[in-house]
């Protein structure tokens, strides 16, 4: 897994890097996280009856560019991240590429030791080799400036109270770093009671150095994602936004990337935007992403939504293909702009 071509990238270089450079690093991180999971499930020491490791590659893929924007652009060396448990492998991959795997004394791992760790996801060790736990742990070689994520719903709350502790220490004369606290949450994790108990508390205390990021990927291990829109008065994203705003939080939705925005600007583009935001159920959108034949897809959409026919006729197959997939969370520059807004308002 050696990646010397990406090692020792300077923060000031990354923050001004072109989109294609950032995307290249993100694609490498996706490869590494997928390889980590594959290696964990195909080790030679695995015996019949041993549990499958799993690894949640879909959760890694959905948070790929969000984590990339944090690691490569937004965060400083003093910032902390609480990463959703199922995306731990992609977080490890970015830290590996940035040469941030360390020993307990914070000295860096050698290339050989780092490669060993990347091949040791959830591998048992006698302490003589470096491995990663299934979720983020204090025993991982990238355990610095993060919150253990073994229990969903807890790390984002820990991030908030750590931000409060930093402010308390500063106000009482202690010298503490100028740190921001980021938490990447899953959309199902966002239904945990622990998080909703903390939501009004953090707002009332006006903790401006805390940002929760919701990876709204419409997937869940706990059941279906079909929201009762009549009762909820909209999608689950609408419900979350209203809840947070009602409790004093500033909410920024990064729904669409630049390719979608260009389509929205076309004649009747507002119909396409409404189609994506209001008319598609979660499972319907996931199904459309599987379709490769854009001509057939245009015909099918026009049959169900006749008012969109002129718009569909005006866009190329490539534009429609890209537009369906251009989620805001996968547009690093859109995420970058949002992170700057967050820090400016902190």
C-alpha positions as CSV (number, residue, x, y, z in Angstrom):
1,X,0.0,0.0,0.0
2,X,3.0,2.3,-0.3
3,X,1.9,5.8,-1.4
4,X,5.1,7.8,-1.4
5,X,3.8,10.1,-4.2
6,X,1.2,11.5,-1.8
7,X,3.3,11.6,1.4
8,X,4.4,14.8,3.1
9,X,1.9,17.1,1.3
10,X,2.1,20.5,2.9
11,X,-1.2,22.0,4.4
12,X,-0.6,25.3,2.6
13,X,-0.3,23.4,-0.7
14,X,-3.4,21.4,-0.2
15,X,-5.6,24.3,0.8
16,X,-4.9,26.0,-2.6
17,X,-4.9,22.8,-4.7
18,X,-6.9,22.4,-7.9
19,X,-10.1,20.3,-7.7
20,X,-8.6,17.6,-9.9
21,X,-5.7,17.2,-7.4
22,X,-8.0,17.0,-4.5
23,X,-10.2,14.4,-6.4
24,X,-7.1,12.4,-7.2
25,X,-6.2,12.2,-3.5
26,X,-9.8,11.3,-2.6
27,X,-9.9,8.5,-5.2
28,X,-6.7,7.1,-3.7
29,X,-8.2,7.3,-0.2
30,X,-11.3,5.4,-1.5
31,X,-9.0,2.7,-3.0
32,X,-7.1,2.3,0.2
33,X,-10.2,2.1,2.4
34,X,-11.7,-0.5,0.2
35,X,-8.5,-2.4,0.1
36,X,-8.3,-2.3,3.9
37,X,-11.8,-3.8,4.2
38,X,-11.0,-6.5,1.6
39,X,-7.8,-7.4,3.4
40,X,-9.6,-7.7,6.7
41,X,-12.1,-10.1,5.3
42,X,-9.6,-12.3,3.4
43,X,-6.7,-12.7,5.9
44,X,-4.9,-16.0,5.8
45,X,-5.4,-16.5,9.6
46,X,-9.2,-16.4,9.3
47,X,-10.7,-19.6,10.4
48,X,-14.0,-21.2,9.5
49,X,-16.7,-19.8,11.8
50,X,-14.9,-16.5,12.4
51,X,-17.2,-13.5,12.1
52,X,-17.1,-11.4,9.0
53,X,-15.4,-8.1,9.5
54,X,-17.7,-6.1,7.3
55,X,-16.2,-2.7,7.0
56,X,-19.0,-0.7,5.5
57,X,-17.5,0.4,2.1
58,X,-20.7,2.3,1.2
59,X,-20.4,4.5,4.3
60,X,-16.8,5.2,3.4
61,X,-17.7,6.1,-0.1
62,X,-20.5,8.4,0.9
63,X,-18.3,10.4,3.3
64,X,-15.2,10.3,1.0
65,X,-15.3,14.0,-0.1
66,X,-16.6,15.3,3.2
67,X,-13.7,13.7,5.0
68,X,-11.4,14.9,2.2
69,X,-12.5,18.5,2.6
70,X,-11.9,18.3,6.3
71,X,-8.5,16.6,6.1
72,X,-7.1,18.4,3.1
73,X,-8.7,21.9,3.3
74,X,-10.6,22.9,6.4
75,X,-9.0,21.6,9.6
76,X,-5.9,22.8,11.3
77,X,-3.4,20.7,13.2
78,X,-5.2,21.6,16.5
79,X,-8.7,20.7,15.3
80,X,-10.5,17.6,16.5
81,X,-12.7,15.2,14.4
82,X,-15.5,12.9,15.5
83,X,-16.0,10.6,12.6
84,X,-19.0,8.3,12.1
85,X,-18.0,4.8,13.0
86,X,-18.8,3.2,9.7
87,X,-16.5,5.6,7.8
88,X,-13.4,4.9,10.0
89,X,-11.4,3.2,7.2
90,X,-11.6,6.2,4.9
91,X,-10.5,8.4,7.8
92,X,-7.5,6.1,8.4
93,X,-6.7,6.3,4.7
94,X,-6.4,10.1,4.7
95,X,-4.3,10.0,7.8
96,X,-2.1,7.4,6.1
97,X,-1.7,9.5,2.9
98,X,-0.9,12.6,5.1
99,X,1.8,10.6,7.0
100,X,0.0,11.0,10.3
101,X,0.2,7.5,11.7
102,X,2.1,7.7,15.0
103,X,3.3,5.6,18.0
104,X,2.2,6.3,21.6
105,X,5.0,8.8,22.0
106,X,3.7,10.6,18.8
107,X,6.8,9.7,16.8
108,X,5.9,8.7,13.2
109,X,5.5,5.2,12.0
110,X,8.0,4.0,9.4
111,X,6.6,3.3,6.0
112,X,6.8,-0.5,6.7
113,X,4.9,0.0,10.0
114,X,2.3,2.2,8.4
115,X,1.7,-0.4,5.6
116,X,1.4,-3.0,8.3
117,X,-1.3,-1.0,10.1
118,X,-3.3,-0.5,6.9
119,X,-3.3,-4.3,6.4
120,X,-4.4,-4.9,10.0
121,X,-8.0,-3.6,10.2
122,X,-9.5,-5.4,13.2
123,X,-6.6,-7.8,13.5
124,X,-5.6,-9.1,16.9
125,X,-2.1,-8.1,18.0
126,X,0.3,-9.0,20.8
127,X,1.4,-5.4,20.8
128,X,4.4,-5.9,18.5
129,X,2.6,-4.7,15.4
130,X,0.3,-1.8,14.6
131,X,-3.4,-2.5,13.8
132,X,-6.7,-0.6,13.5
133,X,-9.8,-1.5,15.5
134,X,-13.1,-2.0,13.7
135,X,-14.2,1.6,14.8
136,X,-11.9,4.4,15.8
137,X,-10.1,3.6,19.1
138,X,-7.5,5.0,21.4
139,X,-5.3,2.1,20.3
140,X,-5.2,3.1,16.6
141,X,-2.0,4.8,15.3
142,X,-4.0,7.8,14.3
143,X,-5.6,8.3,17.7
144,X,-4.5,11.9,18.1
145,X,-7.2,14.7,17.9
146,X,-10.1,12.4,17.4
147,X,-13.0,11.0,19.5
148,X,-13.4,7.2,19.8
149,X,-16.5,6.2,17.8
150,X,-17.5,2.8,19.0
151,X,-20.9,4.0,20.2
152,X,-23.0,5.9,17.6
153,X,-24.4,9.2,18.8
154,X,-21.8,9.7,21.5
155,X,-18.7,11.2,19.6
156,X,-20.6,14.3,18.3
157,X,-21.7,15.0,21.9
158,X,-18.2,14.5,23.2
159,X,-16.9,17.0,20.6
160,X,-19.4,19.6,21.8
161,X,-18.4,19.3,25.4
162,X,-14.7,19.3,24.6
163,X,-15.3,22.6,22.7
164,X,-17.0,23.9,25.9
165,X,-14.0,22.7,28.0
166,X,-11.6,24.5,25.7
167,X,-13.5,27.7,26.1
168,X,-13.8,27.3,29.8
169,X,-10.0,26.8,30.1
170,X,-9.3,29.8,28.0
171,X,-11.7,32.1,29.9
172,X,-9.9,31.0,33.1
173,X,-6.5,32.0,32.0
174,X,-5.2,28.8,30.6
175,X,-3.4,28.7,27.2
176,X,-5.2,26.4,24.9
177,X,-5.0,26.0,21.1
178,X,-7.3,27.8,18.7
179,X,-9.2,24.6,17.8
180,X,-12.4,23.8,16.0
181,X,-14.4,20.6,16.7
182,X,-15.9,18.7,13.7
183,X,-18.3,15.8,13.9
184,X,-19.3,13.8,10.8
185,X,-22.6,12.0,11.6
186,X,-24.6,9.5,9.7
187,X,-28.3,10.3,8.9
188,X,-29.5,7.3,11.0
189,X,-27.0,8.2,13.8
190,X,-28.8,11.6,13.8
191,X,-31.8,9.8,15.3
192,X,-29.9,8.9,18.5
193,X,-31.4,10.4,21.6
194,X,-28.0,11.4,23.0
195,X,-27.5,13.9,20.2
196,X,-30.9,15.5,20.6
197,X,-30.4,15.9,24.3
198,X,-27.2,17.9,23.6
199,X,-28.6,20.0,20.7
200,X,-30.3,22.8,22.8
201,X,-27.5,22.8,25.3
202,X,-24.8,23.6,22.8
203,X,-26.9,26.3,21.2
204,X,-27.7,27.9,24.6
205,X,-24.0,28.0,25.5
206,X,-23.3,29.5,22.1
207,X,-20.4,27.1,21.2
208,X,-19.2,28.6,18.0
209,X,-16.3,26.3,17.5
210,X,-18.5,23.2,17.0
211,X,-19.7,21.9,13.6
212,X,-21.8,18.8,13.1
213,X,-21.8,17.5,9.5
214,X,-24.7,15.2,8.5
215,X,-23.7,12.7,5.8
216,X,-27.2,12.3,4.3
217,X,-26.6,9.2,2.2
218,X,-30.1,7.7,2.5
219,X,-28.8,4.4,3.8
220,X,-29.4,2.7,7.1
221,X,-28.6,-0.7,8.7
222,X,-31.6,-0.3,11.0
223,X,-34.5,-0.3,8.5
224,X,-36.0,1.6,5.6
225,X,-35.5,5.2,4.8
226,X,-39.0,6.1,3.6
227,X,-40.1,9.1,5.5
228,X,-43.7,9.9,6.2
229,X,-43.7,13.2,4.4
230,X,-47.2,14.2,5.5
231,X,-46.5,13.8,9.1
232,X,-42.9,15.1,8.9
233,X,-43.9,17.9,6.5
234,X,-41.1,17.1,4.0
235,X,-38.1,14.9,3.7
236,X,-35.9,13.7,6.6
237,X,-33.4,16.4,5.6
238,X,-36.1,19.0,6.0
239,X,-37.0,17.6,9.5
240,X,-33.4,17.7,10.6
241,X,-32.9,21.3,9.4
242,X,-36.1,22.5,11.1
243,X,-35.2,20.8,14.3
244,X,-31.7,22.2,14.5
245,X,-32.8,25.7,13.4
246,X,-35.6,25.7,16.1
247,X,-33.0,24.9,18.7
248,X,-30.7,27.8,17.7
249,X,-28.3,26.2,15.3
250,X,-27.1,27.7,12.1
251,X,-27.9,25.2,9.3
252,X,-26.1,25.1,5.9
253,X,-27.4,22.5,3.4
254,X,-24.9,21.5,0.7
255,X,-27.3,19.6,-1.4
256,X,-25.9,20.1,-4.9
257,X,-22.6,20.3,-6.7
258,X,-21.6,22.7,-9.5
259,X,-22.8,20.4,-12.3
260,X,-26.3,20.3,-10.8
261,X,-26.2,24.1,-10.2
262,X,-25.5,24.6,-13.9
263,X,-28.5,22.5,-14.9
264,X,-30.7,24.4,-12.5
265,X,-29.8,27.6,-14.3
266,X,-31.1,26.3,-17.6
267,X,-34.7,26.9,-18.7
268,X,-37.0,24.7,-16.7
269,X,-34.1,23.8,-14.5
270,X,-36.1,24.6,-11.4
271,X,-38.3,21.6,-12.3
272,X,-35.3,19.3,-12.1
273,X,-34.3,20.8,-8.8
274,X,-37.8,20.2,-7.4
275,X,-37.7,16.7,-8.8
276,X,-34.5,15.9,-6.9
277,X,-35.4,17.7,-3.6
278,X,-39.1,17.0,-3.2
279,X,-40.5,14.4,-5.6
280,X,-38.1,11.4,-5.3
281,X,-38.3,9.0,-2.4
282,X,-34.9,7.8,-1.1
283,X,-35.2,4.4,-2.6
284,X,-36.3,5.8,-5.9
285,X,-33.2,8.0,-6.1
286,X,-31.0,5.0,-5.3
287,X,-32.7,3.0,-8.1
288,X,-32.2,5.8,-10.6
289,X,-28.5,5.8,-9.9
290,X,-28.3,2.2,-11.1
291,X,-29.7,3.1,-14.6
292,X,-27.0,3.4,-17.2
293,X,-29.2,4.0,-20.3
294,X,-30.0,7.7,-20.1
295,X,-32.3,7.7,-23.1
296,X,-34.5,5.1,-21.4
297,X,-34.3,7.0,-18.2
298,X,-35.4,10.3,-19.8
299,X,-38.3,8.4,-21.3
300,X,-39.3,6.9,-18.0
301,X,-39.0,10.2,-16.1
302,X,-41.0,12.1,-18.7
303,X,-43.8,9.5,-18.5
304,X,-44.1,10.0,-14.7
305,X,-43.4,13.7,-14.8
306,X,-44.6,15.2,-18.2
307,X,-43.8,18.7,-17.1
308,X,-40.1,17.8,-17.3
309,X,-40.0,16.6,-20.9
310,X,-38.8,19.8,-22.4
311,X,-36.0,20.1,-19.9
312,X,-34.9,16.5,-20.4
313,X,-34.9,17.0,-24.1
314,X,-32.7,20.0,-23.7
315,X,-29.9,18.3,-21.7
316,X,-27.4,15.7,-23.0
317,X,-27.2,12.2,-21.7
318,X,-23.9,13.0,-20.0
319,X,-25.4,16.1,-18.3
320,X,-28.3,14.1,-16.9
321,X,-26.0,11.2,-15.8
322,X,-23.6,13.6,-14.0
323,X,-26.5,15.7,-12.6
324,X,-28.2,12.8,-10.9
325,X,-24.9,12.0,-9.1
326,X,-23.6,15.5,-8.4
327,X,-24.4,15.6,-4.7
328,X,-23.1,18.6,-2.8
329,X,-21.3,16.3,-0.3
330,X,-19.1,15.1,-3.2
331,X,-18.1,18.5,-4.4
332,X,-15.1,19.5,-2.3
333,X,-15.1,23.1,-3.4
334,X,-18.8,23.5,-2.3
335,X,-17.9,21.9,1.0
336,X,-14.8,24.1,1.2
337,X,-17.0,27.2,0.9
338,X,-19.3,26.0,3.6
339,X,-16.4,25.3,6.0
340,X,-15.1,28.8,5.5
341,X,-18.6,30.2,6.3
342,X,-18.7,28.1,9.5
343,X,-15.3,29.2,10.7
344,X,-16.0,32.8,9.8
345,X,-19.1,32.8,11.9
346,X,-17.6,31.0,14.8
